[in-house]
Amino acid sequence: MFGLRSWIAGVRATTKGHLINRKIGDPWTMPTLFAVRNDHVIGEFRGRHAGDHPDLDRLIAEMEEIS
C-alpha cells in the first residue's frame, strides 16, 4: 500500500484531478477483477499494488481463447 509504485500512481491520479475523498469500503483491499461465466472463473486480475490497473485488452483476449 505504501510502496513507490503506489505513490507514483497517487501522483498520476492527482495530476488528472482525482483527489482523496471520504473513505468508501475497505481501503486495504487490493484491486481485483474476475470474469465469471456459468459459475466458473474464466479470467482474473489481481493487483500487485494499490495503484495497479488491469490490462483489459489482455483479459478479454484470454477470455475469448477460452470461449
WOPESUL-V43382 format. One record per pair of residues at least 12 apart in sequence whose ideal C-beta (glycine too) atoms are under 7 Angstrom apart, sorted by the first residue. I is the first residue (numbers start at 0). J is the second residue. Records with the same first field share a line. If there is no record, write none. Layout:
BEGIN
I = J, J
END
This chain:
BEGIN
0 = 27, 49
2 = 48
4 = 48, 50
5 = 48, 49, 50
7 = 50
8 = 49, 50
9 = 50
29 = 46, 49
30 = 46, 51
31 = 44, 45, 46
32 = 44, 53
34 = 58, 62
41 = 62, 65
42 = 58, 61, 62
44 = 58
END
